[in-house]
Amino acid sequence: MKDAIAVFNEWAELNKDLGMERGHADAVTEMLDFALKERHRINKNFTFLDLGCGNGWVVRKVINDPLCKKAFGIDGADQMITNAKARGNKENYILANIHDYEPQKKFDLIHSMEVLYYLEDPASILKKISNSWLAKKGRLIAGIDLYYENRDSHSWEDKVGAKMLMLQQAEWIEMFESAGFSNVESWCANQTEGWAGTLVLTGKKD
């Protein structure tokens, strides 16, 4: 099995990150609509982190929100960060292994798309986010396409050649709750007749 970071570096070099951006756009838009509506109800400036930001397209989208004070993206693939910086402007991009990353300041909103099941220990990262990455009343919202109920995803590990964690929706929800998130919600975004949808998981820090 390949290291996931090595896989994403290869994809970035081949400009496959642009295809990922297009493929995930509808689900991410649904996720951000949910999260940003909440920020506007609160009506305070917020800081944003995209966990596994790829070429930075989500960071560039959120920085344009009038309430977003600062937007950061973190990724372990150096070519992804290179692409992000080349396409970006006023955002902040960080090259770092997510397991080793320790932010200097807490964030009000943390987003992640297609990252959690690649992590060696997602439960520990979720606990870190809940305990020390999120500000009080902050929210994590994450989307994953590889999960047990999505039968189409069962062959992806072999196709990509990178280790992936296959869990049921209920197991992901339990992991969020065990990490200390409150008001955990889950749904499938961008469902179609031939696609089970992106599994969205979100929770807040009290």
N, C-alpha and C positions, 0 to 999 in steps of 0.2 A: 504494500500500500504506500502511496505517495504521501508526503506531508501536505496538509491542506494549503499552507502558505505557498509552497512550491507550485501547487496547482494554480492558485490564483495569480501568481507571478507569470506563469506561462500564458494564462488567459489574457492578462493585461498586455503582455507583449504582442499578442495576436489581435488586440482590440476586441476581444470577446466581452470585455467589460461594458461596451456599448450595447451589446445584445442583452446582457443582464439588466442593464438600465431599462431598456424597452420592455423586456419581459416582466419585470417586477413593478412597472410604473403604476398600473391600475390598483394593485393590492396596496402598495405603499401610499398612494393617494388616499385610499380609504382609511388607512391607519392614521395618517397625518391629519386628515379631516377630523377624526375622532379626538385626537390628542390636542390639536391646536384650538378646536372649539372650546375645550376646557380651559386652555390658557387665556382665551379671550373672555371667558366668563369670570375668571379670576382678575383679569385686566391689570396685570403687572408684567413688567419686563421679565424675560426668562432667558436662561442659558440652555444650550442644546448640545448633546453629544450623540453622534452616530457611531455605533459600535460595529466595527467591520465596515468601514465607509466605502471601500472600493474606490472608484474614481471620483467620489465626492459629490455625486449628483444630488443626493438627498440633503446634504449639508448646504449646497448652493440653493436648493429649493427653500429650505427653512430660513436661511439668513435673510431672505426677502420678506419674511413676515414682519410687520411693523413693531411687534412686541419683542422680537428676538434681539437680545442685546449682543450675544456672542454665540457662534456656532463652531463646533469642533468635530473633526472626524478622526478616528483612530483605525489603523489597519496594520497587520503584520507583514503584508506583502509590499516590498519597497517599490515595485513597479506600479502598483495601484496608487501609492502615495505620490509617486512622480507624476502620474497621469492626473491625479486630483489637483496638484499644485499647478500644473500646466494649464488646466482648464478653469482654475479658481481665481479669486480676487481677494475678497475681504474675509474669507473663512480661515480657519486654523486646522492644519493637518498634522497628525502625529504618527510617526512610524514606531510601532511598539508591539510586542507580543501582549495580547489582551490579558493573559494570565499574570504577567509581571507589571502591568500598568497600575500606577497609583496616582490619580489626579490630584493636583494641588488645590483645586476648589471643587465644590459639589455642583451638580447640575440639576436643573428643574425638570428637564425632560430628556430621557435617554431612549434612543430608537435603535433597533437592530433588525436587519432583514437578511435571512438566510445565513446565519452565523452560528446560532446556539448548538446545532447538532454536529458541527465540526469541532467544537471545543473538547479538549481532553477531559475536563471536569466542569460541565456547565453549572452544576449545583453550587460549586464553590464561587463561580463568577457571579451567579445570581445573589448569593449571600453578600459578596463584596459590594455589589451595586446597592443592595438594600441597606447595608450597614454603613457604607462610607462614601459611595459615589453620588447617591441621590440626596438632594436637599429635602428638608421637611416638606411634606405634601407634594413631593415630586412624583413623577410617573415614569415607569418603564413600559415601553410597548415594543413587542418583538413579533416578527413574522417568520414562519418556517414552512417550507413546502414539502419537506421530507418528514412524514409522520405515518404511523401505522394505518390510519384510516384512509390515507391517500395511496391506493394500490399502485398508481402509476410510478410512485417514488421508490418502490421496493427494489428496483434493479439499479438505482443510481450509484450505489457504492461500487458495484462491479464496473459500471460504465466509466465512472470518473477515476476509479482507482485510488480513492482517498477514504479513510475511515470515517464513518458517519454513525451517529447514534439514532437508532430507530426506537421511538417511544410512542405510546398511545396519547391521545389528547388528554385523557384523565391523569396520566403520569406527569405530563408537563404542568398541568394545573397544580397538582400536588407539590411539584418541585418549587413552583413560584410561592405557594403558600408556606412551605417549609423554610424558604429563604427569608420569610418575614414580610412579604407583601400583603397588603390588605385590599379588600374590594377587587379580588382577582376576577377578571372576565376573560372569556374566550369565545371566538367565533371564526367562521371561515369566510374570508374575503375573496372577492372576485370569482365566485363560483360560476361555472357554466355547465351546460349539459354534459360535456366531456371532461370536466376538470373539477376535482373535489374542492379546490380553492386553497388559498394560503391560510394556514392555521395562525390566527392572531392571539397572542397572550399578552395581557396587560394587568398591571397592579400598581398600587400606590404605596408610598412610605408615609406612615403616620407621623 
